[in-house]
């Protein structure tokens, strides 16, 4: 196990197999980067940190969708999408 930065530890796959409990405890304190053949393949992190990242991503997605909705509502890209009623009419005809 090698500490790269103050908040990241590097662990090889073989070490992960033999020291799983110790590495899981380490992941509660900071990120653990798993590598195979000197290439990063995975990250283990505390569930709390993961949940914070997920919440941030969801908020950013909502923000982006809000901007798209506002842009479409203003009519600047009205030719780029179909209204849901138009789509449903096309589906019912088939």
Secondary structure, 3 states (H helix, E strand, C coil): CEEEECCEEEEEHHHHHHCHHHHHHHHHHCEEEEEECCEEEEEECCHHHHHHHHHHHHHHHHHHHHHHHHHHHCCCCHHHCCCHHHHHHHHHHC
